[in-house]
């Protein structure tokens, strides 16, 4: 996965910010454990079917009123080999009217990528359930064997 990170990050150390095994299952706790704003972050998920997948964000995952991120963001899946889905240069227009791309974090949902009313990856507030759908932002495949999944383990790493 390191080969797909932006070149400026390839030699940076990885620091575990949040893990469900250590910190429990809570989106609010995940946001509280986040790195400094602007710090890149890697979200790793293993679902109850042992599928591993996640997202890279050029900025830390956080609660926000709108979408955030840069074109460096991507989704990935190990199914069974690594597949990476990079930002396609497409944007969407959220309700407040400003074109954005990337990630949206609210107190009840974390979502990465969007288009046609669906998210490339989303998680609910207790981090037990999520979903993955093809989306315009990344032109991705579904990351998990099922479009809706149950989380077994989740980690967020800062770079």
N, C-alpha and C positions, 0 to 999 in steps of 0.2 A: 504494500500500500504506500510505503514511503516514496517510491518512484513516481507516484502521481501527485505528490504534494508540490506546492510552489517551490521553485529552487531555493528561495531564501530560507526555507524551513527544513530542508533535508538534513542538516546537521544539528538541528535544535534538539535539546533533550525533551522527552515526553514526561509530563507530570500528571499523575492521576488526581483529578479534581473531585470526581464523584463516582461512586460505585454502589449499586443496589446491595451488594453483599456487605458493604461497610456502612452505608448511609441510609439504607431503607429505600422504599419505593415512594417517592414524592417529587413531583415536578418543582414545587416551591423550594425544597431542599436542594435540588439540582441547581436552581437559579442562585440560591445563596452561596453555594460552593463554587460558583463560576469564577473564572480568572478576571483579570483587569479587562475593562472594555477595550476592544481592538485586538485582543489576544486570540489567535486562531485556536480552534477546538475541534476535536474529533469525537464523534458520538458513535459508540459501538454497541450493537444489540445482538443478543442471541435469543431467539424465540423458543417456544416449548417444543418445536420440531427440530431443534438443533441447527437451524439456519442462522448464519452470521451475516450481518449487513449493517449499514449505517450511513453517516453523512459527515463530510468535512465542511466546516464553516470558517471563513477567513476572520470572523469575529466570534467572540464567546457567545454561547447560547444564553439568552437573557429574556426577561419579560419586557415586552415593548407594546406600544400602541399601533405599530404598523410593521411592515416588512423591513428587513435589514439584510445586509450581506453584500458580497461582491461576486463578480464573475469567476473568482477562484473556487467558489463552493462547488461541491460535487456529491453525488450519491454513489454508493458502492454495494456490492453483494458478492459473497463467496458462494457460488452455486453450481458445482463445487469449486470451480476456479474463479479467480477474481474478475469481476466485471465492474468497470467504472463508468459513470454517466456524468459527463461534464455539462456545465451550463451551456445552453445553446444560443445565447444571445437574445433570447426572447424575454419579454417582460410581461407583466400583467398589471392591471389597474385595479387596486383595491378600492373599497367604497369611498375612501376620502379623496380619491382622484389623482394621487401622485403615482406615477409609474415606478415600480420597484421590482426587485428580483431577490431571491434568496430565501430567508427564513423569517418566520413570524412566531413570536413567543408570547403567549398569554398565560394567565394564572391557571387556566383550565386545559390548554392544549399547546403543544409545540408542533410546528409544521415546517417542513422544508420542501420547497418547490410547489408550484401550483399551476393550474390551467384547467379550463372546462369544469370548474367546480370541484376538482379533486386535487389531492396533495400527493407529492412523490413519496413523502414519509410523514406520518403524524403520530403523536403519542398523547394519551389522555393524562389528566392531572395526577392520577395515582401511579402512572408508568407501568400499569399491568397490561393495558391494551393499546394497540396501535393499528396502523394500516399503511399500506403502500399501494399506490396506483400509478399507472403511466401518467406523466404530466408534461405540459409544454415546456416548462423551465429546463428540464434535463433530458427530455425525450427518452425516458427510462423505461425499463421493464419493471414489473412488480418485483420488489426486492425479496419478499418472503414467498414461500410456496402458496400461501393464501393471502388474499387482499387484506384481510383483517387477521391479526395475530395476537398471541399472548406473549408477553415478555418474560423470559426466564432470568436473564442477566442484562444489565445495562451499565456502561461506563462512559464517562466523559474525560478526555485527556486534553490538557493544554499543551501547546507547542511554543 
